[in-house]
Amino acid sequence: MSTAHMTCADTGLGGNGPARWTPPQSGAFEAPTSSVIPLIAADDFAPVDEDLGIWDAWPIQDPAGYPAVLADGGTLWMALGAPHFDDPDKRHHHARIHLLLKRDGGWTHLGPAMPDGFSPGSREWSGSAVLDAESGMVTLYFTATGRRGEGEPTFLQRMFRARATLVQGEAPRLTDWRDLDEVIVRDPAHYMASESGTGTIGTIKAFRDPAYFLDPKGGKSHLLFAASAADAGSDYNGVVGISTADDASLDAWRIGAPIVTACGLNNELERPHVIHHGAFYYLFWSTQRHVFNPDGVTGPTGLYGMVSDNLLSGWRPLNGTGLVFANPPEAAAQAYSWLVMPDLRVISFVDNWGADRAPDAPRRFGGTFAPDLRLVLEDDQARLIPS
């Protein structure tokens, strides 16, 4: 891959650089009724734990991306979690990765996934986890944000790998945490330093959210991640990056150039991840209205994506604009952080829920799983299956 610096003028649509996510030619991100998720009401969700708010969840998956099934039929999940605060945004300064058990349709909170003092950050942000069923080894890829022991929280983001042993039973647990290693090291030719942002919501720069993907075509392992372009010439410089394992041991990872850029359009392409469906690769990310460039076309808070027949190039926006679906206008921030599973089921969390609330109304943070959604993917088109 090229090591040249990327600017907002670079384009990968038919060229050599990253694919460019640009404003729609129509001048607006249209969200037809079929692309708006149902309104979430109070009886549509329940807390996982009364004392814990959770968000940004992912399963402990098998290598193909499906939730790994335990001997008793349950599945294990991880999610960011924190106590409830009057200001829900404070949760980001206290986030830890928590372990959750889903069994017989119900959830059990099993506590923090990693032991106290193990992570090198002051808090833990999103990632992914893979189970090797034969050995019982779980490999967690996660974001360590800040530095352990710091006072005022910083926004340094580093991506680490750690391994643990899964012990199954009535209350499964992860033991013998080991092999902590920074697996994706920033390449300054392509990626801005994550601590370069102001720390204000909407302006934070990214180098986070490692999402594991095993390519069924070539058999190689990859980590997709959210980042910010270096020397982009715009404060709105969100990109999707990729790193590739050098061998089957998954101990050494080689960082690549971005595969998608939103330079000039959007600041954060959060939790990017890929599935392979039919003949195509489908790349998805979540983003919010307030991180679009206000001087241009702004889209709704929702799930966006691209499609390609090649993992590293040729990405083109789904549905013509990239918008897969959005929150309803009357509850524009009701859910967030969508994750598309290989079976096209979509999970997310309940954020600021409730319809037609006054602009100055206090945030009503749900802090739990939102109702599942399901997609249909057909070539360059993506749509919701009505609930």
N, C-alpha and C positions, 0 to 999 in steps of 0.2 A: 504494500500500500504506500501511497505517496506520503512524504513527510513534510510537504509544503504547508505553510500557514493557510487557514481557511478564512475567507472573507464573505460578506453577505452577497457578493457577486458570484461566488462559486455555485455551481449547480451540478447535480449528479443525474438528472433525468436525461439519460442518454449520453452522459459525459463520464468523466473519470472521478469526480468528487462525490460527496454524499448527496443523496436525493434531497431535493429542496421541498419543504412544505411551505407553500405560498398561499396568500389569500385567495379565496375562490373567485373565479372570473365574474361570477354573477354579482359580486360585491357584498355578499352576505353568506354566512353559514346557515343554510336552511335546515331546519329540523322538522320534517313533516310529522304528522301525528304518529305514524308508525315508528318514528325514531325518538319518541319521547317516552321515558320510563314512567310507570304508574306512580301516582302520588302515594307517598308513604304515610300511613295513619298510625295512631298510637297502638292499635292492636295488631300491627304488622310486624312487631319486633319485641324482643325481650332481652334484658341484660344477661351477659354471660356470668357476671359477678357484680353484685350490688355495689361493691366498693372499688370497682375497677372499670375504667373506660378503655375500650380497645378500638383499634383502627388498623389499617394497612395489614391485612392478614394474608397468609399463604399456607398451603399444606406442606407437611413433610411428604414429598412426592417420590414416586418411583422414577427411574431414569427417563421414562417416556413422558413424564409430566403429570400423570394421574396421582391423586392422593393414594399413598401407600396404605394398604389394608392390613390391620393387625390380625393376630390369630383369632381374636374374638369378634372380628368384623368391624371394629371401630377404626377411626382414623385420627391422626394427630395433626394439629395445626399450630402455627405460630402467628402471633400478632403483636404489634406494638401496644403497650398498655401503660397506664399511669392512673394515679388517683384522680378523682373528679375535682376540678377547680372552677371557681366562679367565672374566670376567663378561660374558655377551653383551649385557647392558643398556648397557654402555659404548659400544656401537657407535653409539647415538643421538647421542653427543657428537662423533662423527667422521664422520658420514654425508655422503657426496657422491653426486650423481646420476651413475651410470655408464652408458655406452653399450654395448649388447650386440647382436650379430648372430646371428640364427637362420637357418641355411642347411642344407638337406638333413638336417633333424632334429637338428643339433648346434649348440652355442653357442660363440661366440667373444667374448671380452672385449676391447673396443676402447678401454678407459680412461675417465677422467672425461669427461662430456659437455661441460661448460663449462671454459674455461681457468682456471688458478689466478688468484685475485684478482678474478674477474669478478663472482661472486655477492656481494651486500652482507651476507650473513650469515656467522656463524662455522661454520655447516654448512647442508646443503641437505636439505629434507624433501620429501614426496611432491607430485606434480602430474600433469600430462598433457601430451601433445604432439601437434601436428597438422601434417601435411605438405600443402602446396599443390603438387600434382604438376606443374603447368604451369611454375611458377617455380622449383621446387626449394627453396622456403623452408619451414623448419621453425619453428613457433611453439611455444615451451615455456612452460607455466604451472607455476610451482613455488613452494614455500614456502621463504623465506629465514628461518632460525631463528637467533636471537641477532644479534650485530653483528660485523662483520669486525674482527679484532684484539682482541676481548675476551679477558680472562683466564678467570675462572670462567664456565662457560657459563650464559647466561640463556635464558629460554624465550619471549622475544619472537618472535612469528610474523607475518610479513608475506608477502603473496602478490604475486609479480612475474610479468611477462611478459618473455621475451627471444626474439630471432629469430636464426636462423643459416641458412647455405646448406648443403644436402646435396650432397656430392660422392660419387657412386657409384663402385664399383669393387670389386676383390678385398677391400679393407679400407675400407669406407665411412667417411666422416668428416664432421663438422659444422664448418664454417669461418665466418669473418667474423661472430662473435657481436656483436650490436648491439641497439639499441632496448630496453634494460633499463628497465622502468617498473613502478611499483607499481600494478597494475591494479585491485585491490580494496582500498579504504581502509575501515577499520572504522567503522561507524556506532554510536556509543556508546548510542544509544537502544535498540538491539536486541542488541548483542554486547559481552560482557565483554572487557576487555583480556586478551590472551593471557598476559601476564606476571603475572597475578593469582594463579595457582596456586602451590603450594609447590615444584613441581619433582619431587616424589616420584612414582614410578611409580603411576599410578592416580588422581592428583589434578591432573595437568597440565591446564591450560585450553587451549582450541583456537581457532585462527583460521588454518586451514591446509587443505591437500589440494585445491587447485582442480582440478576435473574438467570438461573441456570437453564440451558437448552441443549439437549442432545440432538444433533442433526441426524434425522433418519436416513438421509441420502449419503452423506460422507462419513457418518459415524464419529465426527469430532464433537467435543464438548465446548460450549461457548457460554460466556456470561454477557448478557446485555446490561447496560447501565445508563442512568441519566447523568448528563454532564452539561457544561457550558463551554462554548467554543472560544478558543484563544484568538485574540486579535481580530474579532469579528466586525468591529466598526459599529456595533449596535449593542445597547444594553439588553436587548431582547435576543438572546443568543443561545437558546436551548438546543441541545443535540442529543441524539441517541448514539452511544458508543458501544463497542464490542471488544471482547477479549477472548482469545482462543487458547485452549490447553495444548501444550506441546506434545503430551503423550498421555497414555491411559492412566498414569498415576495421579493426574490432576494436581500435581505439586507445582508445576511451572506454567504460568499463563503469559501469553504475549498480547500486549495491548495493540489494538488496531485504530485506524482512523474512524471518525464518525461515519455511520451509514445513513443517517437522516439529520438534516438541520432545519431548524425553524428560525434561522437568523433574520432579524427584522420583524418577525411576526409574534414570537412567543418566548417567554423566559424559561419555562420549565416543562419538559416532557417527562412526567413522573412515572416511575415504576414501569418502564418499557419491558415488554416480554413478547416472545414469539411462540406461535404454534404452527405446526405443519398440518394442513387440511387439504385433502384431494391432491391436486398437483401443485399447490402453492404454499408459500410461507406467508403468514399473516402476522404483522407487527402491530401491537397495540400500546397505547400510553394514555394516561389520564392527565387532564389539565383543567385549569380554572379560568373563569372569565377575567379575573383581575390580573392575570399574568400575560395577557395579550397586550401588544403594543397599542396604547390608546390612540395613537396617531394614525392607525390603520383600521383594518377590519378586525373586529373582536368576535370570538365565538363563545358559545355557552359553556358552562362547566359540564364536562362530559367525557365520554370515551372516544378516542380518536384512533385512526390506524391507517396502515398502508399494506399493500400486497405486492409480492414479487415471486418470480420463479427462481430467484437466486438470493441466498441469504445476505450476501455482502453488497449487492448493487441492484439497480433497476427498480427500486421501490416507487410505487405510484399510489396516490391517495385513494382510499376506499370511498365509494359513493361520489367520486369526483372531487370532494372537498377534504376528505379525511374524517369528517364527523360520522361516527357510528351511531351514537345516541346521546341524548342530553337529559338533564334533569328537567322536570316540568317548569314552565316560566313562573308559576305561582309558588314554587318552592325550589328556587334555582340552585340552592346549595344543600339539598336534602340528603344526598349520598355522594360518596367519592371513593377513589382508589379502587377502580374496577380491575379484576383479574379474570382473564378468559382462560378457562380450562380446556384441555384437548377435546372434551366431549361437547364444547361450546356452551357449557354452563358458566355463568358470570357471577362472581361474588363481589361484594363491596361492604362498606360500613355506613351506618346512619350518622350523618353529620348534623347540619342545622335544619331540622325537619319542621314541617308544619306549613300550611298554605297561607299565602297572602298576609304575611306578618308585616308589621310596620318596620320601616328601615332602621329605626332606632330601638327596636325591640331587643331584649337580651338574647344572646345566642342560646339555642336550645340544642345542646350536643347530645346525640343519641348514644354514641360510644359503644355500639354493638353491631352485630351482623345485620345487614339489610336483606330484604327478601331476594332470593336468587332470581336471576334473569337467564334467558337463553337466546342464543343467536342462530341465525342461518347465514352461512357464507356461500356465495356462488360467484366464483371468479372475482371481479372487482367490486362486488356488491356485498354489503352486510346489512342485515335487518334483524329487528327483534321479533321473536315469536310472541304473539299476544298472550298475556297471562289469563 
